[in-house]
Structure formats: structure tokens, C-alpha cells
């Protein structure tokens, strides 16, 4: 089972700031994310991240980004998740 489709929200919650407005777009990881053709990546590699049992898979973009961070910073699975939760980049 693939990831759930991302819902586009037209209404903006007064008390929720979008992540794109919080991060510095000049940060190396934000610039890298802009360079990647995510739809093509999801089409080519999405099947690798599908779930066959249990809950639906996480988005391909998220999984690829976490694998990239794990590799670049030589992190364990636990460390990359901890870093992802604490750091918006």
C-alpha cells in the first residue's frame, strides 16, 4: 500500500505557521530539496517504499530524505529520527 495522497489545504490556520515560512531557504538542505525532481523520484522509486502489511507507507520524499540524512551524517535509525523530529531542515 502506497502513502496517502497529500491533502492541499486552502484555508490557513491562524495558529499554525507553514514550515516553508520558518526555515531559511538558503540552507544547504533546503536548496537541495528544491533541486530534486520529487515527482519523478516518487515514480521511479516509490514502489521500494510501499507497505505490504499494516499501516500505509510514509511518503517517498520523506523516506528518501531520511535515508539521505542517515548516509550523509552516518547516523543510526534512531539518531536520524531523533534529529528529524528536532530539526526542520
KOLFIBA-783111 format. One record per residue (C-alpha): residue number from 1; residue in three letters; x, y negated, z. Coordinates in Angstrom, 3 decimals, m for minus. Each point is the difference from the previous one (the first is absolute). Example, Ala and Ser with C-alpha at 12.3 -4.5 7.8 and 13.67 -1.06 7.14 Angstrom:
<sites>
+-----+------+----------+----------+----------+
| pos | code |     east |    north |       up |
+-----+------+----------+----------+----------+
|   1 |  ALA |   12.300 |    4.500 |    7.800 |
|   2 |  SER |    1.370 |   m3.440 |   m0.660 |
+-----+------+----------+----------+----------+
</sites>
This chain:
<sites>
+-----+------+----------+----------+----------+
| pos | code |     east |    north |       up |
+-----+------+----------+----------+----------+
|   1 |  UNK |    0.000 |    0.000 |    0.000 |
|   2 |  UNK |    1.438 |   m3.338 |   m1.016 |
|   3 |  UNK |   m0.048 |   m3.203 |    2.023 |
|   4 |  UNK |   m3.188 |   m1.974 |    0.418 |
|   5 |  UNK |   m0.304 |   m2.919 |   m2.429 |
|   6 |  UNK |    0.985 |   m3.374 |    1.413 |
|   7 |  UNK |   m3.029 |   m2.171 |    0.613 |
|   8 |  UNK |    0.247 |   m3.555 |   m1.241 |
|   9 |  UNK |   m1.468 |   m2.410 |    2.545 |
|  10 |  UNK |   m1.373 |   m3.265 |   m1.259 |
|  11 |  UNK |   m0.840 |   m1.400 |    3.413 |
|  12 |  UNK |    2.869 |   m1.227 |    2.128 |
|  13 |  UNK |   m0.129 |    0.663 |    3.713 |
|  14 |  UNK |    0.733 |   m3.184 |    1.919 |
|  15 |  UNK |    2.048 |    1.861 |    2.603 |
|  16 |  UNK |    2.003 |    2.250 |   m2.337 |
|  17 |  UNK |    2.934 |   m1.391 |   m1.898 |
|  18 |  UNK |    0.970 |    1.892 |   m3.116 |
|  19 |  UNK |    3.451 |    1.563 |    0.137 |
|  20 |  UNK |    1.075 |   m1.780 |   m3.171 |
|  21 |  UNK |   m0.437 |   m3.292 |    1.888 |
|  22 |  UNK |    2.161 |    1.143 |    2.916 |
|  23 |  UNK |    3.112 |    1.322 |   m1.700 |
|  24 |  UNK |    2.773 |   m1.854 |   m1.765 |
|  25 |  UNK |   m0.372 |    0.806 |   m3.699 |
|  26 |  UNK |    3.770 |   m0.547 |   m0.400 |
|  27 |  UNK |    0.792 |    2.980 |    2.262 |
|  28 |  UNK |    1.842 |    2.738 |   m1.918 |
|  29 |  UNK |   m2.715 |    2.609 |    0.614 |
|  30 |  UNK |   m2.795 |   m2.373 |   m1.023 |
|  31 |  UNK |    1.889 |   m0.815 |   m3.211 |
|  32 |  UNK |    0.603 |    3.696 |   m0.665 |
|  33 |  UNK |   m3.718 |    0.745 |    0.445 |
|  34 |  UNK |   m0.796 |   m2.627 |   m2.649 |
|  35 |  UNK |    2.373 |    1.639 |   m2.481 |
|  36 |  UNK |   m1.512 |    3.486 |    0.210 |
|  37 |  UNK |   m2.817 |    0.946 |   m2.379 |
|  38 |  UNK |   m2.155 |    1.601 |    2.712 |
|  39 |  UNK |   m2.862 |    1.239 |   m2.244 |
|  40 |  UNK |    2.479 |    1.787 |   m2.282 |
|  41 |  UNK |    1.781 |    1.407 |    3.046 |
|  42 |  UNK |   m3.294 |    1.272 |    1.457 |
|  43 |  UNK |   m0.973 |    1.584 |   m3.306 |
|  44 |  UNK |    3.357 |    1.745 |   m0.400 |
|  45 |  UNK |    0.608 |    1.072 |    3.606 |
|  46 |  UNK |   m3.422 |   m0.148 |    1.695 |
|  47 |  UNK |   m0.579 |    3.730 |   m0.300 |
|  48 |  UNK |    3.074 |    0.608 |    2.179 |
|  49 |  UNK |   m1.707 |   m1.748 |    2.928 |
|  50 |  UNK |   m3.469 |    1.594 |   m0.240 |
|  51 |  UNK |   m1.460 |    1.848 |    2.954 |
|  52 |  UNK |   m1.371 |    3.506 |   m0.534 |
|  53 |  UNK |   m1.510 |    0.328 |    3.479 |
|  54 |  UNK |   m1.090 |   m2.280 |    2.790 |
|  55 |  UNK |   m0.261 |   m3.745 |   m0.254 |
|  56 |  UNK |    0.418 |   m1.883 |   m3.293 |
|  57 |  UNK |    3.505 |   m0.852 |   m1.117 |
|  58 |  UNK |    1.562 |   m3.355 |    0.732 |
|  59 |  UNK |    0.510 |   m2.374 |   m2.941 |
|  60 |  UNK |    2.895 |    0.889 |   m2.306 |
|  61 |  UNK |    1.463 |   m3.488 |    0.438 |
|  62 |  UNK |    0.191 |    0.416 |    3.773 |
|  63 |  UNK |    1.598 |    3.430 |   m0.217 |
|  64 |  UNK |    2.556 |   m1.129 |   m2.580 |
|  65 |  UNK |    0.863 |   m3.075 |    2.072 |
|  66 |  UNK |    0.467 |    2.054 |    3.168 |
|  67 |  UNK |    2.208 |    2.498 |   m1.837 |
|  68 |  UNK |    2.059 |   m2.891 |   m1.389 |
|  69 |  UNK |    0.492 |   m1.511 |    3.480 |
|  70 |  UNK |    0.873 |    3.407 |    1.418 |
|  71 |  UNK |    2.670 |    0.521 |   m2.645 |
|  72 |  UNK |    1.477 |   m3.525 |   m0.059 |
|  73 |  UNK |    0.275 |   m0.348 |    3.781 |
|  74 |  UNK |    0.741 |    3.708 |    0.741 |
|  75 |  UNK |   m2.969 |    0.298 |    2.366 |
|  76 |  UNK |   m1.807 |    3.010 |    1.408 |
|  77 |  UNK |   m3.720 |    0.420 |   m0.667 |
|  78 |  UNK |   m0.800 |   m1.332 |    3.463 |
|  79 |  UNK |    2.334 |   m2.989 |   m0.374 |
|  80 |  UNK |   m1.396 |   m1.049 |   m3.363 |
|  81 |  UNK |   m3.578 |    0.107 |    1.318 |
|  82 |  UNK |    1.000 |   m1.972 |    3.101 |
|  83 |  UNK |    1.742 |   m2.617 |   m2.139 |
|  84 |  UNK |   m2.951 |   m0.180 |   m2.401 |
|  85 |  UNK |   m2.436 |   m0.659 |    2.841 |
|  86 |  UNK |    2.143 |   m2.800 |    1.452 |
|  87 |  UNK |    1.325 |   m1.695 |   m3.140 |
|  88 |  UNK |   m2.253 |   m1.357 |   m2.799 |
|  89 |  UNK |    2.784 |    0.209 |   m2.563 |
+-----+------+----------+----------+----------+
</sites>
